[in-house]
Amino acid sequence: MRVQVGRVGKPHGLDGAFVVEEASEDPERFAEGATLLVGGEPARIVESKRAGGRPVIRLDREAERGAPIELDRSTLPAPEEGEYYAFQLVGLEVEEVGGERLGRVAEVFSGPANAVLELDTGLALPLVDACVQEVDLEGGRIVVQTGFTDG
């Protein structure tokens, strides 16, 4: 299984480098010498820098703009105690404190200020400590504070 860590963005300069869109927060993912799957095929990073706070990389081959940049999940380090990868949240049941079921996580996406849990019921909840009270990966659920839904 693969996990997406970015997407090939707009060109940066004339040497084939590009901005990584939707980039993973781990700067080591885009270090020079790292191998990624770009458009499903292996590619090695031959140059890595930052521009405007975003990673800019050049690969050992051409990559189509918009192509997904992925890693095999087995290559990811285990998260620290109390931490998790966003892909681990997809499919978990979400309920409010008190037990009211809100839906299942359909997607986790990056908002302007923080990550957002999009539920299969159409709700969108901020992935912030004030909202998310508990993440129980083994139990398959997320408990959120009341007051973050419109209803």
N, C-alpha and C positions, 0 to 999 in steps of 0.2 A: 504494500500500500504506500501511496505517496502523499506528501503534504506540500501544499503550495507555499512558497516563501517569498514570492514576488511575481512580477510580470515585466516583460521586456517593454521599456518605455521609449520615449523620444530619443533620437540621436543626441550625443553630446560631443561636439568636436567633429573632426573629419577622419579619425582613425578607426572608426567602428565601435567606439564606446557608446553606451546608452545609459539613461537614467533607469533605475529599478523602481517601478511603480508598485504600490501595495507591499512594500518591503518588510521583511521580518525585522523585528527590533534587535535581533542578535547581530552585532556588526561582524562577528566571525564568519557568518554565513557567506559573506561576500568578500572574504580575504583573498588576496592574490594566492594562486595555487590551489584553491578549493575547486572541487568538481561538483557540478550541479547537473540536473536534468533540465534541459531547455527545449521546449517543444517535444518532450519525451525522449530526447537523445542526450547522451553525456556531453558536457562542455566544461573546459577548464578555464578558470578566471586567470587572465594574463596581466591584467592591470586593474587596480581598485583604488578609488578615491571617493571623496564626498564633495558635493556641490549643493549649496543651499540646504544643507542638512540631510540630503538624500544620497544614497549610494549611487555611484557611477562606476560601471564595470565595462571591461572589454574582454571578450571571450576568444578562445583559440579558433573559433569558427563564426560564421555569420548566424544571426538569429532573427527571426521574423518578429516585427513589432507586434506586441500584444500576446506573444507566446508565453505560456505559463513557465515559471521557474520553480522547480520542485526538488525535493529531497526524498529519498526513501525513508519512511518512518523509522526503520530499524537503525538508521544512522544518527537519530536524534538522541541527545543525552537525556537521561531520566530527569524529570523536573524535580526541583527541591521540594521539601516537605511543605504542604499548603499551597503549592503552585501547580499549574497545569498548562497544557497547550490549548489554544482556542479550538482546534479540531476535536479535542476530547469532550467538549461541551455540546457538540452537535448531537441531537437525539435525546438529551437529558430532559426529564420532566421538570417543569418550573412551577413552583407553587409559592403562594404568599405565606408569610408567617400566619399561622392559624389554619393552614391546610387548604385554602382555595386554590384549585388547579387553574393555571393560566395557559398551559400549552406545553409544547416541546420546542426545544431550540432547533430551528431550521437552518440558521446561519449565524455566524459571528462575523461582523464586519467592522472596519475602522471608521469611526465617526470623526468629526473635526476635533473634538476634545477628548474622546475616549472610545473604547470598543463598545459595540452595541450588540445585544442578544436579540435576534429577530426570531419570534416564535411562529409556529405554524398556524396560530390563531390570528396573526396580523399584528400582535403587540410588539413593540420595540422597547427594550429595557436597557438602561446604561449599565455597563459592566464596571461599576465603581463600588467601593466598600459601603457607601451609604445605602445602596440598593441591594447588593448581593450579600446576604447574611451567611450563607453556607453553600459550599460546593461539595457534594458527596458523589465522587466518581463511581465508587463501588456500589452505592445504593441507587445510582442513576437519577439523581435529582439535584436541583438547585432551589434554595429557599431565598426568596426576596422579601424585602421590607414592604409593608403596605404603603400606599400613597404614590406609587410610581406608574399606576395605570390610570387611564382616563375615566374608567367606569367605577 
